[in-house]
């Protein structure tokens, strides 16, 4: 299915009308209200703006009244909010209003960005792109609020991919988190994760002079083809090549995203197509569904088959979503090393911590751009594919899986999934959290303190394995591009040396404080505080108990616990939106993740009171 064929049965005028059905005054107004709330909350969290408290409630449980004045234009935002740990702003969306010279105005996210562009510090040359990402994020929000089947009662027992496609928010901290710049209106309906439309890959034959296949030792190229494609399809591909007097043994068969084929490869790789270094073979039979990461796809025709991740040259949340063929060449080896490390660690085994291995990759290089450009460029990352294990092939019959991002899901009515899950489990909230933290946080602590190993453990990168609505263990994914061993002198095998990088000691612990506490627990604690009748103090107490339990079980690591102190009074406030505002085309250098971090003082550590 291509972007346009899903509407091909309709007249052209109706096709165009259909793709903008969500752009109504009511939904646009709702999307802007929710987004302005988020913008104020997250920019205030990162200390880019400072709302002024104009009332002082009698108790911490009451909401206070705040005002936020723009530097010019007599614009003032008024709202009620509760301040929670880690400088989290829980803003009542319905209380939010805007006045200009005392006159009520409609809430408008783009206007908000313009009014505060100076204090946000967006470079002038990047401002239009950032505004486009904001517009696209609003477009996505309106679409999500139009969908059916996303209410909490419909999701509590939903299957893996229904939940994956139902997510409303995207990354919880980023204000511009659904850019998708490059998609047209039809593309959005066909390829956006929230559209949950079936996707069929384009298959190409890539000449081995420019293509490279890599895999874990036990998986050959031939075996991968046998497991991912029917024999008749592989035979047809070979027959097509031979019909053009081409030798199939000179080629590697690889899938590419249909958007990438139509919009990038046919043009930029036209010389390769003309010279039969790339040969079009057809459309694959298996249906796939885009995951939240947008360039990763789950096989819905056969759920035990592997994920496929492809290059997708659209701008989304601070990155052009390509895939480096250079990185992909070493990806399976890194996964082999990490899988062996995890398998041989008794502590990680006890936690049930597992990874979804990236078992095979194909990278194709464009020699023109390689010879012309010495440094990094998205043009070198346009044609790559990766296969990753499916969690459904690795769980027990009584288990189900869900993206950890779902723990932060709130439906279009504002109701949160997490309290409903806990209630359905029959467990007390504290006990449920204990099991969750032991599955998620404890392994991350062990990897940090034992191996200087850090992941990118945000909600989309974790798959929870559940029994009776309760986490029993987790799968980590997105390994080779995002893990680091924070010691350049670490004793690693040759195949894994790429992941060893220098990170200053004082920043190592941010892999927990920033990515886990500030990036996920902050929102989770707020949901339970606001909707779960579970005060935030109790949440952070449970987190502290998890840390203490781990430390008491590993007295041999006492020196490292002191060096990387989880109970320090405060920690460096690393800011994600500041990164995107500074450079919305490449937020960080993956080879040196600490190089471009943006800081805003320190955050008080909510664990310190439990030391």
RODO-2510 file (C-alpha; in nm, 4 decimals, decimal comma):
residues 611
     n   res          X          Y          Z
     1     x     0,0000     0,0000     0,0000
     2     x     0,1281     0,3420    -0,0914
     3     x     0,0319     0,6652     0,0722
     4     x    -0,2389     0,7401    -0,1784
     5     x    -0,3941     0,4046    -0,2598
     6     x    -0,5839     0,3782     0,0704
     7     x    -0,8154     0,6541    -0,0571
     8     x    -0,8070     0,5606    -0,4250
     9     x    -1,1659     0,4367    -0,4194
    10     x    -1,2804     0,7912    -0,3474
    11     x    -1,3041     1,0799    -0,5951
    12     x    -0,9997     1,3072    -0,5812
    13     x    -1,1959     1,5872    -0,4135
    14     x    -1,3095     1,3473    -0,1412
    15     x    -0,9573     1,2135    -0,0951
    16     x    -0,8379     1,5651    -0,0214
    17     x    -1,1315     1,6289     0,2103
    18     x    -1,0704     1,3050     0,4016
    19     x    -0,7091     1,3790     0,4960
    20     x    -0,8034     1,7050     0,6678
    21     x    -1,1133     1,5763     0,8465
    22     x    -0,9451     1,6303     1,1844
    23     x    -0,8712     1,9973     1,1173
    24     x    -1,1867     2,1383     1,2736
    25     x    -1,2209     2,4481     1,4931
    26     x    -1,3101     2,2361     1,7965
    27     x    -1,0219     1,9894     1,7667
    28     x    -0,7712     2,2609     1,6719
    29     x    -0,8724     2,4634     1,9755
    30     x    -0,8389     2,1567     2,2005
    31     x    -0,4978     2,0688     2,0540
    32     x    -0,3726     2,4237     2,1094
    33     x    -0,5009     2,4379     2,4679
    34     x    -0,3266     2,1134     2,5597
    35     x    -0,0105     2,2112     2,3768
    36     x     0,0178     2,5571     2,5309
    37     x    -0,0225     2,3881     2,8677
    38     x     0,2634     2,1545     2,7837
    39     x     0,4809     2,4354     2,6470
    40     x     0,4389     2,6401     2,9651
    41     x     0,4992     2,3361     3,1852
    42     x     0,8113     2,2126     3,0103
    43     x     0,9697     2,5492     2,9358
    44     x     0,9113     2,6475     3,2984
    45     x     1,0594     2,3151     3,4067
    46     x     1,3712     2,3965     3,2049
    47     x     1,3779     2,7495     3,3528
    48     x     1,3386     2,9236     3,0215
    49     x     1,0286     3,1034     3,1470
    50     x     0,9203     3,1887     3,5022
    51     x     0,5470     3,1997     3,5807
    52     x     0,4610     3,4256     3,8752
    53     x     0,2569     3,2906     4,1640
    54     x    -0,0215     3,5357     4,2538
    55     x    -0,1935     3,3293     4,5236
    56     x    -0,0702     3,1181     4,8095
    57     x    -0,2951     2,8210     4,8819
    58     x    -0,3510     2,7057     5,2370
    59     x    -0,2193     2,3548     5,1633
    60     x     0,0163     2,1970     4,9096
    61     x    -0,2761     1,9989     4,7723
    62     x    -0,4536     2,3124     4,6494
    63     x    -0,3782     2,4651     4,3127
    64     x    -0,2201     2,8081     4,3060
    65     x    -0,2910     3,0869     4,0591
    66     x    -0,0107     3,1830     3,8215
    67     x     0,0544     3,4436     3,5550
    68     x     0,3097     3,4366     3,2757
    69     x     0,3739     3,7654     3,0984
    70     x     0,5345     3,7931     2,7565
    71     x     0,8113     4,0503     2,7209
    72     x     0,6067     4,2580     2,4807
    73     x     0,2556     4,3057     2,3548
    74     x     0,0765     4,3138     2,6927
    75     x     0,0213     3,9375     2,6616
    76     x    -0,0424     3,7464     2,9848
    77     x    -0,1207     3,3788     3,0379
    78     x    -0,3293     3,2890     3,3429
    79     x    -0,3604     2,9401     3,4875
    80     x    -0,3874     2,7284     3,7985
    81     x    -0,1198     2,4705     3,8771
    82     x     0,0381     2,2477     4,1356
    83     x     0,4187     2,2319     4,1714
    84     x     0,5499     1,8798     4,2191
    85     x     0,8927     1,7251     4,2701
    86     x     1,1645     1,7918     4,0120
    87     x     1,0028     2,1271     3,9365
    88     x     0,7171     1,9575     3,7567
    89     x     0,4246     2,1818     3,6660
    90     x     0,0867     2,0098     3,6851
    91     x    -0,1284     2,2691     3,5094
    92     x    -0,5067     2,2566     3,4996
    93     x    -0,5728     2,2815     3,1260
    94     x    -0,9262     2,4168     3,1671
    95     x    -0,8004     2,7048     3,3800
    96     x    -0,5609     2,8234     3,1113
    97     x    -0,6484     3,1497     2,9394
    98     x    -0,4686     3,4280     2,7536
    99     x    -0,5280     3,8024     2,7641
   100     x    -0,3806     4,0878     2,5634
   101     x    -0,4226     4,4313     2,7136
   102     x    -0,6825     4,2706     2,9384
   103     x    -0,8864     4,1297     2,6487
   104     x    -0,9370     3,7516     2,6266
   105     x    -0,7573     3,5851     2,3323
   106     x    -0,7688     3,2346     2,1912
   107     x    -0,4877     2,9982     2,2867
   108     x    -0,2462     2,9500     1,9999
   109     x     0,0809     2,7558     2,0275
   110     x     0,2486     2,9247     1,7343
   111     x     0,1700     3,2664     1,8798
   112     x     0,3092     3,1459     2,2118
   113     x     0,6407     3,0513     2,0467
   114     x     0,6579     3,3898     1,8722
   115     x     0,5776     3,5778     2,1956
   116     x     0,8549     3,3982     2,3847
   117     x     1,1054     3,3363     2,1027
   118     x     1,3644     3,5679     2,2554
   119     x     1,3694     3,4008     2,5968
   120     x     1,3568     3,0581     2,4344
   121     x     1,6735     3,1463     2,2467
   122     x     1,5831     2,9854     1,9146
   123     x     1,8364     3,0838     1,6477
   124     x     1,6623     3,2978     1,3873
   125     x     1,7570     3,0662     1,1027
   126     x     1,6043     2,7679     1,2851
   127     x     1,2857     2,9379     1,4036
   128     x     1,0766     2,8630     1,0908
   129     x     1,1649     2,4943     1,1084
   130     x     1,0783     2,4799     1,4774
   131     x     0,7466     2,6500     1,4068
   132     x     0,6768     2,3954     1,1362
   133     x     0,7451     2,1171     1,3868
   134     x     0,5040     2,2816     1,6305
   135     x     0,2370     2,3007     1,3588
   136     x     0,2922     1,9365     1,2709
   137     x     0,2658     1,8418     1,6387
   138     x    -0,0696     2,0215     1,6614
   139     x    -0,1825     1,8529     1,3391
   140     x    -0,0991     1,5155     1,4929
   141     x    -0,2735     1,6018     1,8193
   142     x    -0,5950     1,6966     1,6418
   143     x    -0,5840     1,3682     1,4499
   144     x    -0,5342     1,1675     1,7695
   145     x    -0,8288     1,3332     1,9408
   146     x    -1,0551     1,2379     1,6504
   147     x    -0,9727     0,8654     1,6649
   148     x    -1,1984     0,5993     1,8081
   149     x    -1,0839     0,3122     2,0275
   150     x    -0,8339     0,4993     2,2434
   151     x    -1,0284     0,5342     2,5681
   152     x    -0,8857     0,3721     2,8801
   153     x    -1,1569     0,1076     2,9130
   154     x    -1,0818     0,0019     2,5534
   155     x    -0,7068    -0,0211     2,6112
   156     x    -0,6814    -0,1987     2,9444
   157     x    -0,6814    -0,5417     2,7801
   158     x    -0,5769    -0,4316     2,4318
   159     x    -0,3155    -0,6180     2,2341
   160     x     0,0403    -0,4987     2,1791
   161     x    -0,0086    -0,3101     1,8548
   162     x    -0,3442    -0,1582     1,9468
   163     x    -0,1726     0,0025     2,2455
   164     x     0,1278     0,1044     2,0351
   165     x    -0,0924     0,2906     1,7901
   166     x    -0,3165     0,4448     2,0574
   167     x    -0,0553     0,6617     2,2255
   168     x    -0,1618     1,0261     2,2423
   169     x     0,1426     1,2244     2,3429
   170     x     0,4751     1,1105     2,2034
   171     x     0,7835     1,1999     2,4053
   172     x     0,6508     1,3550     2,7273
   173     x     0,9196     1,6237     2,7656
   174     x     0,9670     1,7573     2,4126
   175     x     0,7339     2,0401     2,3174
   176     x     0,7831     1,9817     1,9424
   177     x     0,7624     1,6044     1,9486
   178     x     0,5743     1,5113     1,6320
   179     x     0,7454     1,6999     1,3505
   180     x     0,7324     1,4477     1,0640
   181     x     0,8578     1,7214     0,8265
   182     x     0,8637     1,5666     0,4815
   183     x     0,5300     1,3870     0,4983
   184     x     0,2387     1,5256     0,3002
   185     x    -0,1220     1,4826     0,4153
   186     x    -0,1582     1,1428     0,2499
   187     x     0,1787     1,0270     0,3820
   188     x     0,0693     1,1126     0,7342
   189     x    -0,2413     0,8952     0,7067
   190     x    -0,0364     0,6088     0,5668
   191     x     0,2840     0,6178     0,7721
   192     x     0,2334     0,7999     1,1039
   193     x     0,2289     0,5612     1,4025
   194     x    -0,1028     0,6953     1,5291
   195     x    -0,2666     0,6185     1,1936
   196     x    -0,1774     0,2493     1,2488
   197     x    -0,2175     0,1813     0,8761
   198     x    -0,0665    -0,1321     0,7191
   199     x     0,2651    -0,0679     0,5462
   200     x     0,4297    -0,2879     0,2839
   201     x     0,7999    -0,2498     0,2160
   202     x     0,9536    -0,1902    -0,1227
   203     x     1,2174    -0,4559    -0,1930
   204     x     1,5357    -0,3784    -0,3827
   205     x     1,8361    -0,5765    -0,4962
   206     x     2,1476    -0,3910    -0,3838
   207     x     2,4796    -0,4673    -0,5502
   208     x     2,7446    -0,5991    -0,3145
   209     x     2,9980    -0,3445    -0,4407
   210     x     2,8054    -0,0850    -0,2389
   211     x     2,5933    -0,2927    -0,0006
   212     x     2,7077    -0,4584     0,3185
   213     x     2,5299    -0,7310     0,5149
   214     x     2,6135    -0,7936     0,8797
   215     x     2,4567    -1,0334     1,1287
   216     x     2,5071    -1,2178     1,4543
   217     x     2,7154    -1,5307     1,4131
   218     x     2,4302    -1,7802     1,4191
   219     x     2,2281    -1,6020     1,1507
   220     x     2,3357    -1,6119     0,7862
   221     x     2,1978    -1,3979     0,5066
   222     x     2,0355    -1,7059     0,3536
   223     x     1,8722    -1,7981     0,6828
   224     x     1,7400    -1,4441     0,7302
   225     x     1,5744    -1,4563     0,3886
   226     x     1,4211    -1,7957     0,4633
   227     x     1,2772    -1,6725     0,7922
   228     x     1,1508    -1,3357     0,6700
   229     x     1,0343    -1,4085     0,3135
   230     x     0,8456    -1,7000     0,1542
   231     x     1,0628    -1,9163    -0,0771
   232     x     0,8431    -1,8228    -0,3732
   233     x     0,9163    -1,4522    -0,3202
   234     x     1,2919    -1,5080    -0,2942
   235     x     1,2790    -1,7203    -0,6091
   236     x     1,0831    -1,4493    -0,7892
   237     x     1,3442    -1,1891    -0,6906
   238     x     1,6207    -1,4066    -0,8319
   239     x     1,4271    -1,4721    -1,1526
   240     x     1,3782    -1,0979    -1,2014
   241     x     1,7517    -1,0391    -1,1814
   242     x     1,8345    -1,3207    -1,4171
   243     x     1,5786    -1,1903    -1,6657
   244     x     1,7926    -0,8740    -1,6806
   245     x     2,1110    -1,0786    -1,7270
   246     x     2,2167    -1,0021    -1,3706
   247     x     2,3693    -1,2548    -1,1321
   248     x     2,1611    -1,2840    -0,8101
   249     x     2,4712    -1,3806    -0,6137
   250     x     2,6072    -1,0298    -0,6772
   251     x     2,3146    -0,8709    -0,4909
   252     x     2,1641    -0,8407    -0,1450
   253     x     1,7863    -0,8175    -0,1106
   254     x     1,6788    -0,5365     0,1201
   255     x     1,3542    -0,3661     0,2240
   256     x     1,3128     0,0110     0,2110
   257     x     1,0330     0,2331     0,3329
   258     x     0,7869     0,3139     0,0514
   259     x     0,8099     0,6864     0,1328
   260     x     1,1887     0,6686     0,1198
   261     x     1,1749     0,4953    -0,2170
   262     x     0,9291     0,7415    -0,3701
   263     x     1,0747     1,0614    -0,2275
   264     x     1,4483     1,0042    -0,1886
   265     x     1,5928     0,6921    -0,3423
   266     x     1,4479     0,7201    -0,6933
   267     x     1,6030     1,0655    -0,7225
   268     x     1,9223     1,0707    -0,5179
   269     x     2,0115     0,7140    -0,6111
   270     x     1,9016     0,7483    -0,9754
   271     x     2,2575     0,6767    -1,1061
   272     x     2,2623     0,3491    -0,9126
   273     x     1,9206     0,2501    -1,0473
   274     x     2,0232     0,3368    -1,4042
   275     x     2,3392     0,1266    -1,3722
   276     x     2,1462    -0,1651    -1,2169
   277     x     2,3388    -0,1347    -0,8919
   278     x     1,9948    -0,0961    -0,7405
   279     x     1,7144    -0,3023    -0,8922
   280     x     1,3496    -0,2616    -0,8042
   281     x     1,1932    -0,6006    -0,7200
   282     x     0,8412    -0,5205    -0,6016
   283     x     0,6225    -0,4741    -0,2934
   284     x     0,6437    -0,7200    -0,0037
   285     x     0,3391    -0,9237     0,1005
   286     x     0,3712    -0,8854     0,4783
   287     x     0,1891    -0,5994     0,6489
   288     x     0,3813    -0,3917     0,9010
   289     x     0,2730    -0,1245     1,1483
   290     x     0,4821     0,1812     1,2302
   291     x     0,5897     0,1993     1,5942
   292     x     0,6171     0,5178     1,7991
   293     x     0,9734     0,5618     1,6753
   294     x     0,8179     0,6026     1,3231
   295     x     1,0994     0,4223     1,1359
   296     x     1,0611     0,0913     1,3210
   297     x     0,7928    -0,1518     1,2020
   298     x     0,6191    -0,4500     1,3582
   299     x     0,5150    -0,7411     1,1372
   300     x     0,1370    -0,7679     1,1828
   301     x     0,1079    -1,0526     0,9313
   302     x     0,3302    -1,2712     1,1487
   303     x     0,3942    -1,1291     1,4947
   304     x     0,6807    -1,3712     1,5649
   305     x     0,8808    -1,2371     1,2733
   306     x     1,1309    -0,9641     1,3440
   307     x     1,0844    -0,5903     1,3571
   308     x     1,2296    -0,4023     1,0610
   309     x     1,3894    -0,0610     1,1041
   310     x     1,4651     0,1482     0,7977
   311     x     1,6115     0,4824     0,7092
   312     x     1,3419     0,7490     0,6783
   313     x     1,4690     1,0915     0,5763
   314     x     1,2107     1,3069     0,7495
   315     x     1,2841     1,5598     1,0220
   316     x     1,1291     1,4513     1,3493
   317     x     1,2065     1,5726     1,7017
   318     x     1,5481     1,7138     1,6436
   319     x     1,6846     1,4567     1,4008
   320     x     1,6717     1,3584     1,0381
   321     x     1,5648     0,9971     1,0837
   322     x     1,8242     0,8298     0,8687
   323     x     2,0358     0,5282     0,9615
   324     x     2,4093     0,5186     0,9187
   325     x     2,5393     0,2256     0,7100
   326     x     2,8686     0,2649     0,8973
   327     x     2,6988     0,2158     1,2341
   328     x     2,4890    -0,0685     1,0984
   329     x     2,7991    -0,2624     0,9944
   330     x     2,8943    -0,3042     1,3618
   331     x     2,5435    -0,3251     1,5104
   332     x     2,5038    -0,7067     1,5217
   333     x     2,8442    -0,7478     1,6848
   334     x     2,7568    -0,4938     1,9552
   335     x     2,4311    -0,6781     2,0171
   336     x     2,6163    -1,0096     2,0451
   337     x     2,8517    -0,8625     2,3046
   338     x     2,5710    -0,7075     2,5096
   339     x     2,3507    -1,0177     2,4949
   340     x     2,6416    -1,2273     2,6220
   341     x     2,7097    -0,9778     2,9020
   342     x     2,3448    -0,9860     3,0125
   343     x     2,3191    -1,3645     2,9852
   344     x     2,6316    -1,4121     3,1983
   345     x     2,5254    -1,1711     3,4727
   346     x     2,3348    -1,3536     3,7468
   347     x     2,1893    -1,0305     3,8849
   348     x     2,0407    -0,9247     3,5502
   349     x     1,9064    -1,2758     3,4978
   350     x     1,7338    -1,2585     3,8373
   351     x     1,5659    -0,9333     3,7360
   352     x     1,4539    -1,0932     3,4098
   353     x     1,6218    -0,8114     3,2216
   354     x     1,6467    -0,8936     2,8519
   355     x     1,7161    -0,7172     2,5270
   356     x     1,5610    -0,7403     2,1838
   357     x     1,8665    -0,8164     1,9753
   358     x     1,9335    -0,6354     1,6495
   359     x     2,0387    -0,9450     1,4646
   360     x     2,1045    -0,8333     1,1066
   361     x     2,1644    -0,5148     0,9076
   362     x     2,2122    -0,4009     0,5504
   363     x     2,3722    -0,0718     0,4611
   364     x     2,4051     0,0790     0,1140
   365     x     2,6506     0,3598     0,0452
   366     x     2,6238     0,6438    -0,2025
   367     x     2,9760     0,6881    -0,3368
   368     x     2,9056     1,0330    -0,4792
   369     x     2,8192     1,1841    -0,1401
   370     x     3,0932     0,9869     0,0334
   371     x     3,3578     1,1327    -0,1944
   372     x     3,2124     1,4846    -0,1902
   373     x     3,1466     1,5259     0,1834
   374     x     3,4116     1,4347     0,4381
   375     x     3,1971     1,4864     0,7489
   376     x     2,8564     1,3709     0,8591
   377     x     2,5498     1,4373     0,6444
   378     x     2,1959     1,2914     0,6200
   379     x     2,2767     1,2064     0,2574
   380     x     2,5008     0,9270     0,3832
   381     x     2,2197     0,7729     0,5889
   382     x     1,9425     0,7184     0,3384
   383     x     1,9495     0,3490     0,2645
   384     x     1,9785     0,1074     0,5535
   385     x     1,7718    -0,1719     0,7072
   386     x     1,7874    -0,3501     1,0415
   387     x     1,6103    -0,6568     1,1804
   388     x     1,5283    -0,6776     1,5531
   389     x     1,3777    -0,9634     1,7526
   390     x     1,0050    -0,9568     1,8243
   391     x     0,9079    -0,9782     2,1923
   392     x     0,6090    -1,1959     2,1033
   393     x     0,8483    -1,4749     2,0075
   394     x     1,0114    -1,4564     2,3517
   395     x     0,7265    -1,4522     2,6067
   396     x     0,5146    -1,7174     2,7800
   397     x     0,1531    -1,7958     2,6844
   398     x     0,0201    -1,6272     3,0014
   399     x     0,2096    -1,3048     2,9332
   400     x     0,1356    -0,9971     2,7263
   401     x     0,3519    -0,7023     2,6284
   402     x     0,3060    -0,3283     2,6039
   403     x     0,5208    -0,0262     2,5406
   404     x     0,6334     0,1367     2,8657
   405     x     0,5232     0,4683     2,7160
   406     x     0,1672     0,3495     2,7826
   407     x     0,2232     0,4077     3,1549
   408     x     0,2034     0,7802     3,0770
   409     x    -0,0952     0,7497     2,8416
   410     x    -0,3958     0,9712     2,8984
   411     x    -0,6897     0,9339     2,6653
   412     x    -0,8762     1,2143     2,4912
   413     x    -1,0927     1,2578     2,8029
   414     x    -0,7801     1,3078     3,0129
   415     x    -0,8103     0,9736     3,1949
   416     x    -0,4822     0,7928     3,2675
   417     x    -0,4130     0,4264     3,1919
   418     x    -0,1691     0,3675     3,4810
   419     x    -0,4155     0,3902     3,7744
   420     x    -0,6590     0,1703     3,5819
   421     x    -0,3856    -0,0904     3,5242
   422     x    -0,2917    -0,0949     3,8906
   423     x    -0,6553    -0,1309     3,9946
   424     x    -0,7059    -0,4155     3,7452
   425     x    -0,3996    -0,5980     3,8853
   426     x    -0,5612    -0,6248     4,2277
   427     x    -0,2371    -0,5068     4,3898
   428     x    -0,1854    -0,2134     4,6202
   429     x    -0,0150     0,0724     4,4337
   430     x     0,3050     0,0489     4,6361
   431     x     0,3388    -0,3236     4,5685
   432     x     0,2725    -0,2760     4,1976
   433     x     0,5406    -0,0061     4,1851
   434     x     0,7858    -0,2278     4,3722
   435     x     0,7542    -0,4961     4,1058
   436     x     0,7763    -0,2428     3,8248
   437     x     1,0849    -0,0734     3,9687
   438     x     1,2592    -0,4038     4,0245
   439     x     1,1967    -0,4918     3,6589
   440     x     1,3012    -0,1534     3,5177
   441     x     1,5119     0,0593     3,7524
   442     x     1,7134    -0,2119     3,9290
   443     x     1,8719    -0,3483     3,6070
   444     x     1,9606     0,0045     3,4962
   445     x     2,1315     0,0691     3,8307
   446     x     2,3235    -0,2562     3,7989
   447     x     2,4432    -0,1769     3,4473
   448     x     2,5581     0,1695     3,5549
   449     x     2,7394     0,0684     3,8710
   450     x     2,8873    -0,2567     3,7426
   451     x     2,9711    -0,1798     3,3807
   452     x     2,9499     0,2005     3,3309
   453     x     2,6799     0,0987     3,0836
   454     x     2,3930     0,3312     3,0022
   455     x     2,0944     0,2870     2,7740
   456     x     1,8413     0,5334     2,6352
   457     x     1,5684     0,4009     2,8670
   458     x     1,2716     0,6223     2,7726
   459     x     0,9216     0,4852     2,7438
   460     x     0,9307     0,3978     2,3756
   461     x     1,2540     0,1981     2,4144
   462     x     1,1150    -0,0328     2,6845
   463     x     0,8739    -0,3194     2,6366
   464     x     0,6997    -0,4313     2,9558
   465     x     0,6138    -0,7983     2,9976
   466     x     0,2937    -0,8254     3,2022
   467     x     0,1119    -1,0931     3,3934
   468     x    -0,2271    -0,9912     3,5273
   469     x    -0,1567    -0,6251     3,4407
   470     x     0,1640    -0,6340     3,6455
   471     x     0,5228    -0,6011     3,5133
   472     x     0,7338    -0,9138     3,5593
   473     x     1,0322    -0,8105     3,3478
   474     x     1,1297    -0,5807     3,0626
   475     x     1,2864    -0,5917     2,7187
   476     x     1,5264    -0,3137     2,6237
   477     x     1,5471    -0,2157     2,2581
   478     x     1,7281     0,0331     2,0317
   479     x     2,0647    -0,0997     2,1405
   480     x     2,3552    -0,0264     1,9096
   481     x     2,2759     0,3355     1,8232
   482     x     2,1961     0,4436     2,1772
   483     x     2,3910     0,2470     2,4382
   484     x     2,7217     0,3771     2,5718
   485     x     2,9929     0,2409     2,7947
   486     x     3,1035     0,5571     2,9722
   487     x     3,4711     0,4674     2,9859
   488     x     3,6862     0,5054     2,6734
   489     x     3,9396     0,2618     2,8225
   490     x     3,6873    -0,0135     2,8940
   491     x     3,8072    -0,3635     2,8095
   492     x     3,5680    -0,4403     2,5267
   493     x     3,5981    -0,6839     2,2376
   494     x     3,6830    -0,5289     1,9034
   495     x     3,3253    -0,5616     1,7764
   496     x     3,1933    -0,3476     2,0649
   497     x     3,4623    -0,0795     2,0946
   498     x     3,2454     0,1782     1,9182
   499     x     3,0168     0,2115     2,2207
   500     x     3,3000     0,3157     2,4567
   501     x     3,2984     0,6954     2,4953
   502     x     3,4324     0,9485     2,7403
   503     x     3,1744     1,0876     2,9804
   504     x     3,2874     1,2989     3,2777
   505     x     3,2260     1,1329     3,6125
   506     x     2,9855     1,4022     3,7225
   507     x     2,7632     1,3345     3,4188
   508     x     2,7539     0,9542     3,4316
   509     x     2,4768     0,9404     3,6877
   510     x     2,2622     1,1614     3,4655
   511     x     2,1848     0,8437     3,2710
   512     x     1,9520     0,7732     3,5655
   513     x     1,8681     1,1196     3,6958
   514     x     1,7887     1,2745     3,3571
   515     x     1,6649     0,9839     3,1471
   516     x     1,4731     0,7958     3,4169
   517     x     1,3857     1,0359     3,7006
   518     x     1,3292     1,3573     3,5056
   519     x     1,2381     1,1997     3,1717
   520     x     0,9887     0,9395     3,2940
   521     x     0,9301     0,9129     3,6689
   522     x     0,8483     1,2842     3,6925
   523     x     0,5432     1,2293     3,4725
   524     x     0,4545     0,8945     3,6249
   525     x     0,4577     1,0367     3,9774
   526     x     0,2373     1,3260     3,8650
   527     x    -0,0225     1,0911     3,7133
   528     x    -0,0442     0,8845     4,0309
   529     x    -0,0571     1,1983     4,2451
   530     x    -0,3293     1,3588     4,0346
   531     x    -0,5370     1,0570     3,9353
   532     x    -0,4197     0,7581     4,1374
   533     x    -0,4765     0,8761     4,4943
   534     x    -0,1095     0,8070     4,5550
   535     x     0,0872     1,1053     4,6848
   536     x     0,4106     1,1830     4,5051
   537     x     0,6054     1,1434     4,8303
   538     x     0,5059     0,7784     4,8422
   539     x     0,6121     0,7288     4,4817
   540     x     0,9585     0,8671     4,5438
   541     x     0,9822     0,6671     4,8648
   542     x     0,9291     0,3520     4,6601
   543     x     1,2022     0,4621     4,4198
   544     x     1,4370     0,5247     4,7137
   545     x     1,3589     0,1792     4,8553
   546     x     1,4421     0,0233     4,5187
   547     x     1,7806     0,1999     4,5132
   548     x     1,8515     0,1072     4,8747
   549     x     1,7566    -0,2562     4,8159
   550     x     1,9988    -0,2734     4,5247
   551     x     2,2812    -0,1093     4,7186
   552     x     2,2347    -0,3350     5,0207
   553     x     2,2479    -0,6392     4,7937
   554     x     2,5805    -0,5227     4,6473
   555     x     2,8105    -0,4031     4,9245
   556     x     3,1097    -0,4696     4,6970
   557     x     3,0090    -0,1606     4,4975
   558     x     3,0078     0,0770     4,7959
   559     x     3,2849     0,2960     4,6536
   560     x     3,0927     0,3433     4,3285
   561     x     2,7704     0,4171     4,5167
   562     x     2,9538     0,6975     4,6938
   563     x     3,1065     0,8264     4,3699
   564     x     2,7743     0,8216     4,1824
   565     x     2,5429     0,9123     4,4673
   566     x     2,1746     0,8456     4,4042
   567     x     2,0897     1,0298     4,7265
   568     x     2,2822     1,3491     4,6555
   569     x     2,0905     1,6647     4,7540
   570     x     2,0697     1,7794     4,3920
   571     x     2,1788     1,6860     4,0434
   572     x     2,2603     1,8708     3,7232
   573     x     1,9471     1,9786     3,5365
   574     x     1,9991     1,8538     3,1804
   575     x     1,7391     2,0023     2,9461
   576     x     1,6024     1,8290     2,6383
   577     x     1,4046     2,1186     2,4912
   578     x     1,7064     2,3464     2,5188
   579     x     1,8894     2,0962     2,2973
   580     x     1,6178     2,1027     2,0336
   581     x     1,5787     2,4786     2,0492
   582     x     1,9529     2,5206     1,9886
   583     x     1,9668     2,2819     1,6922
   584     x     1,6485     2,1248     1,5658
   585     x     1,8249     1,9277     1,2925
   586     x     2,0793     1,7391     1,5027
   587     x     2,0407     1,7750     1,8751
   588     x     2,3347     1,5583     1,9793
   589     x     2,6411     1,3896     1,8408
   590     x     2,5810     1,0175     1,9004
   591     x     2,9550     0,9487     1,9120
   592     x     2,9943     1,1968     2,1996
   593     x     2,6583     1,2192     2,3802
   594     x     2,7804     1,4565     2,6522
   595     x     2,9242     1,7093     2,4063
   596     x     2,6109     1,9080     2,3354
   597     x     2,4136     1,8761     2,6571
   598     x     2,2363     2,1874     2,7815
   599     x     2,2181     2,2552     3,1531
   600     x     2,0101     2,4858     3,3712
   601     x     2,1506     2,4704     3,7204
   602     x     2,0452     2,1835     3,9442
   603     x     1,7276     2,0008     4,0420
   604     x     1,6542     1,9009     4,3987
   605     x     1,6744     1,5233     4,4306
   606     x     1,3426     1,3823     4,5601
   607     x     1,5284     1,0841     4,7106
   608     x     1,7420     1,2857     4,9511
   609     x     1,4772     1,2873     5,2268
   610     x     1,4845     0,9069     5,2305
   611     x     1,8608     0,8691     5,2687
***
